[in-house]
Structures are given as structure tokens and as C-alpha cells.
Amino acid sequence: MNEKNIIKELTRSPSTADEVQHKLNSQHQSNSAMFTSLKKRGVIEGTGTYRKTRMGRMAEVMRIAEPSSSLGEFLQNE
């Protein structure tokens, strides 16, 4: 799994990191680190909505950041 897979999933539908992890069958540590990196770089952002994870904790739903210039820059650099 890589950041592009996360971006593809979030393009389809805003999701929590846990939901993407489950859909992509990825490891928590890798998934969490990539979400953190994408958020710090402004590629993704929180929606302000929270949902329960599979462990019962609340997690923010993430989406592709607006404006999408950060996404374009990210994809060009890959």
C-alpha cells in the first residue's frame, strides 16, 4: 500500500483512517503514518465529522483537501 491508494479511496468517499485501512487490508502503523503525512502536507483534511472505528473509538472522517492544488503537486512529484 502507498499514499496513492489512500488518495484513491478518499477520492471515492471521505473515510476515516480505520475505514481505509480495512478496505485496503493494510497495517495500522503504515496507514496511520501515511494519513499523518498527507494531512501535514495539506493533501487531505478533516471534514469535522466523526465515526466510530472498529475498536469503538471516535475518528475524524478525512477527505481530499480543498483547494486540490496540494493533490496536483503530490501527484506530479510521484
Secondary structure, DSSP 8 states (H G I E B T S, - for coil): --HHHHHHHHHHS-B-HHHHHHHHT--HHHHHHHHHHHHHTTSEEEEEEEEE-TTS-EEEEEEE-SSTHHHHHHHHT-
